Amino acid sequence: MLFRTHFAFALFLGLLFFNYFKWNKYFIILIVLSSCIVDIDHPRSRIGKKFPLIAYPINFIFGHRKFFHSLFALIIASLIIWNFFGEWWKPFFLGYFSHILLDGFTVQGVNIIYPFGKLELKGFIEVGKFTEMILFIIFVIVDLILLYKLFFAPS
């Protein structure tokens, strides 16, 4: 999926769980950021272009949609966040997981148990094509509705 679709979906999840976890705006920002950082394993991704000195070695060592797109990487990163930042692991986990989940709906798919075996999630969405654009538009519309209900609608 493209950066914008990951962004819109992560925002959707953050807004959806906003009251459930009694989060604040910083938690939503972390959800969105962690959903986008997963593509640091691809030098031509939006995040990879911003940090090429990190993206190229990671891509060379791990490849794209391998280690960084696995549940193993998600768990390790979440444990590190939990160890240093406590409850902040929850929005980090949700954002990171949202990225893996969405990429599982693409034709390329993801191997969620890499490097321990093969359990691929594959879908029908071609990255950057019509179906993804429709999905993105739906997420943006729902995001706007949720933003209005959470922050602007009369109680």
C-alpha positions in Angstrom: 0.0 0.0 0.0 1.0 3.6 -0.5 2.1 5.9 2.4 -1.2 7.8 2.2 -3.3 4.6 2.6 -1.3 3.4 5.6 -1.6 6.9 7.1 -5.4 7.1 6.6 -6.0 3.6 7.9 -3.8 4.2 11.0 -5.6 7.4 11.7 -8.9 5.5 11.4 -7.8 3.0 14.0 -6.5 5.7 16.3 -9.8 7.6 16.2 -11.8 4.4 16.5 -9.9 3.4 19.7 -9.5 6.9 21.0 -12.1 6.8 23.7 -11.8 3.1 24.4 -8.2 3.5 25.6 -8.7 7.1 26.9 -5.8 8.1 24.6 -4.7 11.6 23.8 -3.6 13.2 20.5 0.0 12.0 21.0 -1.1 8.4 21.0 -2.8 9.0 17.6 0.4 10.7 16.3 2.4 7.6 17.4 -0.1 5.2 15.7 0.3 7.1 12.4 4.1 7.3 12.7 4.5 3.7 13.6 2.3 2.6 10.7 4.6 4.5 8.3 8.0 3.4 9.8 7.6 -0.2 8.7 8.6 0.7 5.2 12.1 1.7 6.3 13.1 -1.5 4.6 12.4 0.0 1.2 14.7 2.8 0.0 12.1 4.2 -2.4 9.3 4.4 0.2 8.5 7.8 1.6 10.3 7.0 4.9 13.2 5.3 3.0 13.8 8.4 0.9 13.9 10.5 4.1 16.4 8.1 5.8 18.4 6.5 3.0 21.4 5.8 5.2 19.2 3.5 7.3 16.9 2.2 4.5 19.6 1.0 2.1 21.4 -1.2 4.7 18.2 -2.5 6.1 17.0 -3.4 2.6 20.3 -5.0 1.7 20.2 -7.2 4.9 16.6 -8.0 5.2 14.9 -7.1 1.9 11.4 -5.5 1.5 8.4 -7.1 3.1 10.4 -9.6 5.0 11.6 -9.1 8.6 10.2 -5.6 9.1 6.8 -6.8 7.8 6.6 -9.8 10.2 4.9 -10.3 13.6 8.4 -11.2 15.0 9.7 -7.6 14.2 6.4 -6.2 15.6 6.7 -8.0 18.9 10.4 -7.2 19.3 9.9 -3.5 18.6 6.8 -3.4 20.9 8.8 -5.0 23.7 11.6 -2.4 23.3 9.0 0.4 23.3 7.3 -1.1 26.4 10.7 -1.5 28.2 11.6 2.2 27.7 8.3 4.0 27.4 5.7 1.8 29.2 2.1 2.2 27.9 3.3 3.8 24.7 3.8 0.3 23.3 0.0 0.1 22.7 -0.4 2.8 20.0 3.0 1.7 18.6 1.8 -1.9 18.3 -1.5 -0.8 16.7 0.1 1.4 14.1 2.8 -1.1 13.2 0.2 -3.9 13.0 -2.1 -1.8 10.8 0.7 -1.6 8.3 1.3 -5.3 8.2 -2.4 -6.0 8.0 -3.0 -3.6 5.1 0.0 -5.0 3.2 -1.6 -8.4 3.6 -4.4 -7.3 1.4 -2.1 -6.6 -1.5 -1.2 -8.9 -4.4 2.4 -9.0 -3.1 1.2 -9.9 0.4 3.4 -10.5 3.5 4.8 -13.5 5.3 3.7 -12.7 8.8 5.9 -15.4 10.5 9.1 -14.6 8.7 11.9 -15.8 9.4 10.4 -18.9 11.1 8.4 -20.3 8.3 5.9 -19.3 5.7 2.4 -18.0 6.5 1.5 -15.5 3.8 -1.4 -13.1 3.8 -2.2 -12.1 0.2 -5.1 -10.2 -1.2 -6.4 -8.7 -4.4 -5.3 -5.0 -4.1 -2.6 -3.8 -6.4 -0.5 -1.1 -4.9 -1.3 2.4 -6.3 -4.1 1.1 -8.5 -7.9 1.9 -8.5 -8.9 -0.5 -5.7 -6.4 1.1 -3.3 -7.5 4.6 -4.3 -11.1 3.6 -3.4 -10.0 2.2 -0.1 -8.0 5.4 0.6 -11.0 7.6 -0.1 -13.2 5.5 2.1 -10.7 5.8 5.0 -10.4 9.5 4.5 -14.2 9.9 4.6 -14.5 7.8 7.7 -11.6 9.6 9.3 -13.3 13.0 8.8 -16.6 11.6 10.2 -14.8 10.3 13.3 -12.8 13.5 13.8 -16.0 15.5 13.7 -17.8 13.2 16.1 -14.8 13.1 18.6 -13.8 16.7 18.6 -16.5 18.9 17.1 -20.0 17.3 17.5 -22.1 18.7 20.4 -22.3 16.3 23.3 
